[in-house]
Amino acid sequence: MARTALVTGGTRGIGKAISIALKEAGYTVAANYAGNDEAANAFKAETGIEVFKWSVADYDACKAGIEKVEAELGPVDILINNAGITRDAPFHKMKPEQWREVIDTNLSGVFNMTHPLWNSMRDRGFGRIVTISSINGQKGQFGQANYSAAKAGDLGFTKALAQEGARKGITVNAICPGYIATDMVMAVPEEVRNQIIAGIPVGRLGEAEEIARCVVFLVSEEAGFITGATLSANGGQYMAG
């Protein structure tokens, strides 16, 4: 029987590519989304992957959503924490709600999704948790004190939880994508996009499918000795030691 994977923010961008890649690798996939019903329904029609709507910023909604997924598709053995938002502003102009919204989704959302699944993964002696962090959680970014703090927090969470899960067959890893050719990045002015590409040694943006392939490897049985790791996929733009 195929293992069930749950991907948050799984119907668009990098999350969509991850959901599709996991399905193609033989997993049963549930794709969570927060608000765009039109995109989610189009994704379901295109891929045949079941979609489930809730906000990862709400712990009770996460708990109820996970219960619904498991009732329909079986126990969740693989969790991909991909959902994320931006509320960019220079710090001197940043409003408390811009800080709070990003932390609630990008950092607390990882707790909200992982915590309800943790004990059942421990009981079954198997789990794969992969959190999509960011190059900006490693190096920081102007105008993203909130986002960079949350994504750096995801890396600390990953390293701590990996130590707790190791003896129970649970691996916990993170991926830090660089600039990926998602709709959001492609929507920026071409001049700005060219400036971004100029700073990437491989000379191009990444593809969402390249991040998805990293996920497929990390959740596999073959990756059981890899835990607490941060995989940088950024074309050489930032080389963390």
C-alpha positions as CSV (number, residue, x, y, z in Angstrom):
1,M,0.0,0.0,0.0
2,A,1.4,3.4,-1.0
3,R,2.4,5.8,1.8
4,T,0.3,8.9,2.1
5,A,2.0,12.3,1.7
6,L,0.5,15.7,2.7
7,V,1.8,18.8,1.0
8,T,0.9,22.2,2.4
9,G,0.5,24.9,-0.1
10,G,0.4,22.0,-2.5
11,T,-1.7,23.3,-5.4
12,R,0.5,26.1,-6.8
13,G,4.1,26.9,-7.5
14,I,6.7,24.8,-5.8
15,G,4.0,22.9,-3.8
16,K,2.2,21.9,-7.0
17,A,5.5,20.5,-8.5
18,I,6.1,18.6,-5.2
19,S,2.6,17.1,-5.2
20,I,2.9,16.0,-8.8
21,A,6.3,14.5,-8.3
22,L,5.3,12.6,-5.2
23,K,2.3,11.2,-7.0
24,E,4.5,10.1,-9.9
25,A,6.8,8.4,-7.4
26,G,3.9,6.2,-6.3
27,Y,2.7,8.0,-3.1
28,T,-0.9,8.8,-2.3
29,V,-0.9,12.6,-2.1
30,A,-3.1,15.2,-0.3
31,A,-2.6,18.8,-1.3
32,N,-3.6,21.4,1.2
33,Y,-4.4,25.0,0.2
34,A,-5.5,28.1,2.1
35,G,-7.8,30.2,-0.1
36,N,-7.6,30.0,-3.9
37,D,-10.5,27.7,-4.7
38,E,-10.3,28.2,-8.4
39,A,-6.6,27.3,-8.6
40,A,-7.2,24.3,-6.3
41,N,-10.1,22.9,-8.3
42,A,-8.1,23.4,-11.5
43,F,-5.2,21.5,-9.9
44,K,-7.4,18.7,-8.9
45,A,-8.9,18.4,-12.3
46,E,-5.5,18.4,-13.9
47,T,-3.8,16.0,-11.6
48,G,-6.4,13.9,-9.9
49,I,-4.8,14.7,-6.5
50,E,-7.2,15.3,-3.7
51,V,-7.3,18.9,-2.3
52,F,-8.1,20.0,1.3
53,K,-8.7,23.6,2.4
54,W,-7.5,25.1,5.7
55,S,-5.0,27.7,7.0
56,V,-1.8,26.3,8.4
57,A,-1.7,29.3,10.8
58,D,-4.7,27.8,12.7
59,Y,-3.7,24.9,14.9
60,D,-7.2,23.5,15.4
61,A,-7.8,23.8,11.6
62,C,-4.7,21.8,11.0
63,K,-5.7,19.1,13.4
64,A,-9.1,18.8,11.9
65,G,-7.7,18.9,8.4
66,I,-5.2,16.2,9.1
67,E,-8.0,14.0,10.6
68,K,-10.0,14.5,7.4
69,V,-7.1,13.6,5.2
70,E,-6.3,10.4,7.2
71,A,-10.0,9.4,7.2
72,E,-10.1,9.6,3.4
73,L,-6.6,8.5,2.4
74,G,-5.0,6.7,5.3
75,P,-2.3,7.6,7.9
76,V,0.0,10.4,6.9
77,D,3.6,9.2,6.9
78,I,5.1,12.1,4.9
79,L,4.6,15.8,5.6
80,I,5.9,18.5,3.3
81,N,5.7,21.9,5.0
82,N,5.7,24.1,2.0
83,A,3.0,26.7,2.7
84,G,4.3,30.2,3.0
85,I,3.5,33.9,2.5
86,T,5.4,37.2,2.2
87,R,4.5,40.6,3.6
88,D,7.6,42.5,2.6
89,A,8.6,45.9,4.0
90,P,11.7,47.7,5.2
91,F,11.8,47.2,9.0
92,H,11.2,50.8,9.8
93,K,7.9,50.6,7.9
94,M,6.9,47.1,8.9
95,K,3.6,46.9,10.7
96,P,3.1,44.4,13.6
97,E,0.5,42.5,11.5
98,Q,3.0,42.0,8.7
99,W,5.4,40.5,11.2
100,R,2.7,38.4,12.8
101,E,1.1,37.0,9.7
102,V,4.4,35.8,8.3
103,I,5.5,34.2,11.5
104,D,2.1,32.6,12.0
105,T,2.1,31.0,8.6
106,N,5.8,30.3,7.8
107,L,7.0,29.3,11.3
108,S,4.1,28.5,13.6
109,G,2.4,26.8,10.6
110,V,5.2,24.3,10.6
111,F,4.6,23.5,14.3
112,N,0.8,23.4,13.7
113,M,1.1,20.8,10.9
114,T,3.9,18.7,12.5
115,H,2.7,18.5,16.0
116,P,-0.6,16.6,15.4
117,L,1.2,14.0,13.3
118,W,4.2,13.5,15.5
119,N,3.0,10.9,18.0
120,S,1.4,8.7,15.3
121,M,4.7,8.8,13.3
122,R,6.5,7.8,16.5
123,D,4.0,5.0,17.2
124,R,4.4,3.6,13.6
125,G,8.2,3.9,13.7
126,F,8.3,5.8,10.4
127,G,8.0,9.4,9.3
128,R,9.4,11.8,6.7
129,I,9.1,15.6,7.4
130,V,10.6,18.1,4.9
131,T,10.2,21.8,5.4
132,I,10.7,24.2,2.5
133,S,12.8,27.0,4.0
134,S,14.5,29.6,1.8
135,I,17.9,31.0,0.8
136,N,16.7,34.1,2.7
137,G,16.5,32.2,5.9
138,Q,20.2,31.4,5.5
139,K,21.5,34.8,4.4
140,G,18.8,37.3,5.2
141,Q,17.2,39.7,2.7
142,F,16.5,43.5,2.7
143,G,12.8,44.1,3.4
144,Q,12.2,40.6,4.7
145,A,13.0,40.7,8.4
146,N,9.8,38.8,9.1
147,Y,10.3,36.2,6.3
148,S,14.0,35.7,6.9
149,A,13.3,35.2,10.7
150,A,10.6,32.6,10.0
151,K,12.6,30.7,7.5
152,A,15.7,30.7,9.8
153,G,13.4,29.5,12.6
154,D,12.3,26.6,10.3
155,L,15.9,25.5,10.1
156,G,16.3,25.5,13.9
157,F,13.1,23.5,14.3
158,T,14.3,21.0,11.8
159,K,17.6,20.4,13.6
160,A,16.0,20.1,17.0
161,L,13.2,17.8,15.9
162,A,15.6,15.6,13.9
163,Q,17.3,14.7,17.2
164,E,14.0,13.7,18.8
165,G,12.8,11.6,15.9
166,A,15.9,9.8,14.9
167,R,15.5,6.7,17.2
168,K,11.8,6.4,16.1
169,G,12.5,6.2,12.3
170,I,11.5,9.7,11.6
171,T,13.7,12.0,9.5
172,V,13.3,15.7,9.6
173,N,15.1,17.8,6.9
174,A,14.8,21.2,5.2
175,I,15.3,22.5,1.7
176,C,16.4,26.1,1.0
177,P,15.4,27.0,-2.5
178,G,17.0,30.0,-4.2
179,Y,15.1,32.0,-6.8
180,I,12.7,29.7,-8.6
181,A,10.7,30.5,-11.8
182,T,7.3,30.5,-10.1
183,D,4.5,32.9,-11.1
184,M,5.5,35.2,-8.3
185,V,9.1,35.6,-9.5
186,M,8.2,35.7,-13.1
187,A,5.8,38.6,-12.3
188,V,8.6,40.9,-11.3
189,P,9.8,43.4,-13.9
190,E,12.3,41.8,-16.4
191,E,15.0,44.3,-15.4
192,V,14.8,43.2,-11.8
193,R,14.6,39.5,-12.8
194,N,17.8,40.0,-14.9
195,Q,19.5,41.5,-11.8
196,I,18.6,38.5,-9.8
197,I,19.9,36.1,-12.4
198,A,23.1,38.0,-12.7
199,G,23.8,37.0,-9.0
200,I,23.2,33.3,-9.6
201,P,26.4,31.5,-10.7
202,V,24.6,29.0,-12.9
203,G,23.1,31.9,-14.8
204,R,19.4,31.0,-14.5
205,L,16.4,30.7,-12.2
206,G,15.6,27.3,-10.7
207,E,12.7,25.2,-11.8
208,A,10.0,24.1,-9.3
209,E,10.5,20.5,-10.5
210,E,14.1,20.7,-9.3
211,I,13.0,21.4,-5.8
212,A,10.4,18.6,-6.1
213,R,13.1,16.1,-7.0
214,C,15.0,17.0,-3.8
215,V,11.8,16.3,-1.8
216,V,11.2,12.9,-3.5
217,F,14.8,11.9,-2.6
218,L,14.5,13.0,1.1
219,V,11.2,11.2,1.7
220,S,12.4,7.9,0.2
221,E,13.4,4.8,2.1
222,E,16.9,5.3,0.7
223,A,17.4,8.6,2.5
224,G,16.9,7.1,6.0
225,F,20.4,8.1,7.2
226,I,19.8,11.8,6.3
227,T,18.2,13.8,9.0
228,G,18.7,17.3,10.4
229,A,20.1,18.3,7.1
230,T,19.6,21.5,5.1
231,L,19.7,21.0,1.4
232,S,20.5,24.3,-0.5
233,A,19.2,24.4,-4.0
234,N,20.1,27.9,-5.2
235,G,22.4,27.6,-8.2
236,G,25.4,28.5,-6.2
237,Q,24.0,31.9,-5.1
238,Y,24.7,31.3,-1.4
239,M,27.0,28.6,-0.3
240,A,26.4,27.7,3.4
241,G,29.1,26.0,5.3
